[in-house]
Amino acid sequence: MGDAIVVNSAWREPTASIALRWGRYRPRYVAALVLLISGGLVLQAGSAYADYLLTIGFTAHLVGWIVLPSRGVRRSAIAVPSALLVGSLLLGSAATVLLVGPLAGWLFLRQRPALSYLVLLLPAASGVILTRMYPQYGHGTIVIGVSLVVTVASAWIARGIAVLRLPTR
């Protein structure tokens, strides 16, 4: 009939088939999401006067990567760079383009196909736009909120790309 893009009904999350050494897939996945996002947000609340928030946020973010169901070596390679990149958002809106790093780590750990890496353009573009719209440090809540939405949406779009079965020739 013609080439069409169809949803692959047999598709299964690649990391769901990994034999876990401890815990079950779903609770670990949910815990990882909570720790990654809340750790990043708590990290943003930190300052020289609230350095304990920096420690709590950094630690929670690291633990989130460690808990995420994926291959161990992959998690180890992503955890610290991601926490540092998320922490760099304390520098202001110009650092939001660096969220490409944690998103790339997420795509890598979730074993997304190469085509899905195109979504990395979204947080990069969002970061450039936010930097121009909100150059002052005082708009951090707006910048972080928009960046979080764009990054999470990008991850979901990448998943959607993985689920699609593209035509082959």
Residue pairs with C-beta under 8 A, 6 or more apart in sequence:
3 167
3 169
4 167
5 164
5 165
5 166
5 167
6 164
6 165
7 163
7 164
7 165
8 163
8 164
8 165
11 162
11 163
11 165
13 110
14 110
14 111
15 25
15 69
15 70
15 109
15 110
15 111
16 25
16 69
18 69
18 70
18 71
20 28
20 69
25 69
28 67
28 68
28 69
29 68
29 69
31 64
31 67
32 64
32 65
32 67
32 68
32 69
33 64
34 64
35 60
35 61
35 63
35 64
35 67
36 60
36 61
36 64
36 65
36 68
37 64
37 148
38 60
39 56
39 57
39 58
39 59
39 60
39 61
39 62
39 63
39 64
39 83
39 86
40 57
40 61
40 86
40 89
40 148
41 57
41 144
41 148
42 53
42 56
42 57
42 60
43 53
43 54
43 57
43 58
43 61
43 83
43 86
43 87
43 89
43 90
44 57
44 89
44 90
44 140
44 144
45 53
45 57
46 52
46 53
46 54
46 55
46 57
46 90
47 53
47 54
47 90
54 87
57 87
58 83
58 87
61 79
61 82
61 83
61 86
62 79
62 80
62 83
65 75
65 78
65 79
65 82
65 83
65 105
65 109
66 75
66 79
68 75
68 109
70 109
70 110
70 111
71 109
74 108
74 109
75 109
78 102
78 105
78 108
78 109
81 101
81 105
82 101
82 102
82 105
85 98
85 99
85 101
85 102
86 99
86 102
88 95
88 98
89 95
89 96
89 98
89 99
89 144
89 147
92 135
92 136
92 137
92 140
92 143
93 127
93 130
93 131
93 134
93 135
93 137
93 139
93 140
93 143
94 127
94 131
94 135
95 127
96 123
96 126
96 127
96 130
96 131
96 143
96 147
97 123
97 124
97 127
97 128
97 131
98 127
99 123
99 127
99 147
99 150
99 151
100 120
100 123
100 124
100 127
102 151
103 119
103 120
103 123
103 151
103 154
103 155
104 117
104 120
106 155
107 116
107 117
107 119
107 120
107 155
107 158
110 155
110 158
110 159
112 158
112 159
112 161
112 162
113 161
113 162
115 161
115 166
116 157
116 158
116 159
116 161
116 162
117 158
118 161
119 154
119 155
119 157
119 158
119 161
120 154
122 150
122 153
122 154
122 157
123 147
123 150
123 151
123 154
126 146
126 147
126 150
127 147
130 143
130 146
130 147
134 142
134 143
